Amino acid sequence: MEPMLSMRTAAVLLALTALGGLLMAGIRFAGKPHPPTWLAMGHGFIAGAAVTLLVYDYFTVGLPGMAQLGLLLFLLAAAGGIVMNLGYHWKQLPLPKWLVVVHALIAAIGFLLLLIAVWP
């Protein structure tokens, strides 16, 4: 796959992921302890697919600097998502609102950096 097309595909997947993330944040801030499991799993799987494309590009053809920084932020956001999923959601504990916000901010900044890299 052409590198720019691969990065744009990742950006589209991450846009879908962001929509799911906003929905899940809305559910959490509306007072429910955590979103439905199917929604959280779909969010993680789609984000994982996008990050996998970016990692592949990084190791094969390289990424522009902004996309590299975006990838790093996505990996940090993924770590936060894993903590929320395994540390709270699966234990039926309420997701910490501060962690939801930090996860979202890191991912949003990474997404903006990726967009700047692929659509200058």
FENDA-V562730 format. One record per pair of residues at least 12 apart in sequence whose ideal C-beta (glycine too) atoms are under 10 Angstrom apart, sorted by the first residue. I is the first residue (numbers start at 1). J is the second residue. Records with the same first field share a line. If there is no record, write none. Layout:
I->J / J
This chain:
1->53 / 56 / 57 / 60 / 61
2->61
3->56 / 57 / 58 / 60 / 61 / 62 / 63 / 64 / 67 / 118
4->57 / 61 / 64 / 117 / 118 / 119
5->53 / 118
6->53 / 54 / 56 / 57 / 60 / 61 / 63 / 118
7->50 / 53 / 54 / 57 / 61 / 63 / 64 / 67 / 70 / 71 / 114 / 115 / 117 / 118 / 119
8->53 / 114 / 115 / 118 / 119
9->49 / 50 / 53 / 54 / 118
10->47 / 49 / 50 / 51 / 52 / 53 / 54 / 55 / 56 / 57 / 67 / 70 / 71 / 74 / 111 / 114 / 118
11->50 / 53 / 54 / 67 / 70 / 111 / 114 / 115 / 117 / 118 / 119
12->50
13->46 / 47 / 48 / 49 / 50 / 51 / 52 / 53 / 54
14->46 / 47 / 49 / 50 / 51 / 53 / 54 / 70 / 74 / 107 / 108 / 110 / 111 / 114 / 115
15->46 / 50 / 111 / 115
16->42 / 43 / 46 / 47 / 49 / 50
17->42 / 43 / 44 / 45 / 46 / 47 / 48 / 49 / 50 / 51 / 74 / 77 / 81 / 107 / 111
18->43 / 46 / 47 / 104 / 107 / 108 / 111
19->43 / 46
20->35 / 39 / 40 / 42 / 43 / 44 / 46 / 47
21->35 / 39 / 40 / 43 / 47 / 77 / 81 / 100 / 103 / 104 / 107 / 108
22->104 / 108
23->35 / 36 / 39 / 43
24->36 / 39 / 40 / 42 / 43 / 84 / 95 / 100 / 103 / 104
25->95 / 97 / 100 / 101 / 103 / 104
27->39 / 40 / 95 / 100
28->84 / 94 / 95 / 96 / 97 / 99 / 100 / 101
29->97 / 100 / 101
31->94
32->94 / 95
33->88 / 89 / 92 / 93 / 94 / 95
34->84 / 85 / 88 / 89 / 90 / 91 / 92 / 93 / 94 / 95 / 100
35->89 / 95 / 100
37->85 / 89 / 90
40->81 / 84 / 85 / 89 / 90 / 95
41->85 / 89
43->81 / 85
44->78 / 81 / 82 / 84 / 85
47->74 / 77 / 78 / 81 / 107
48->74 / 78 / 81
50->71 / 74 / 111 / 114
51->71 / 74 / 75 / 77 / 78 / 110
53->71
54->67 / 68 / 70 / 71 / 74 / 75 / 110 / 114
55->71 / 74 / 75
57->71
58->71
63->114 / 117 / 118
64->113 / 114 / 116 / 117 / 118 / 120
65->113 / 117
66->110 / 112 / 113 / 114 / 115 / 116 / 117 / 118 / 120
67->110 / 113 / 114 / 115 / 116 / 117 / 118
68->113 / 114 / 117
69->109 / 110 / 113 / 114 / 116 / 117
70->107 / 109 / 110 / 111 / 112 / 113 / 114 / 115 / 116 / 117 / 118
71->110 / 113 / 114 / 117
72->106 / 110 / 113
73->105 / 106 / 107 / 108 / 109 / 110 / 111 / 112 / 113 / 114
74->106 / 107 / 109 / 110 / 111 / 113 / 114
75->106 / 110
76->102 / 103 / 106 / 107 / 109 / 110
77->102 / 103 / 104 / 105 / 106 / 107 / 108 / 109 / 110 / 111
78->103 / 106 / 107 / 110
79->103 / 106
80->99 / 100 / 102 / 103 / 104 / 105 / 106 / 107
81->99 / 100 / 103 / 106 / 107
83->95 / 96 / 99 / 103
84->96 / 99 / 100 / 103
87->99
88->100
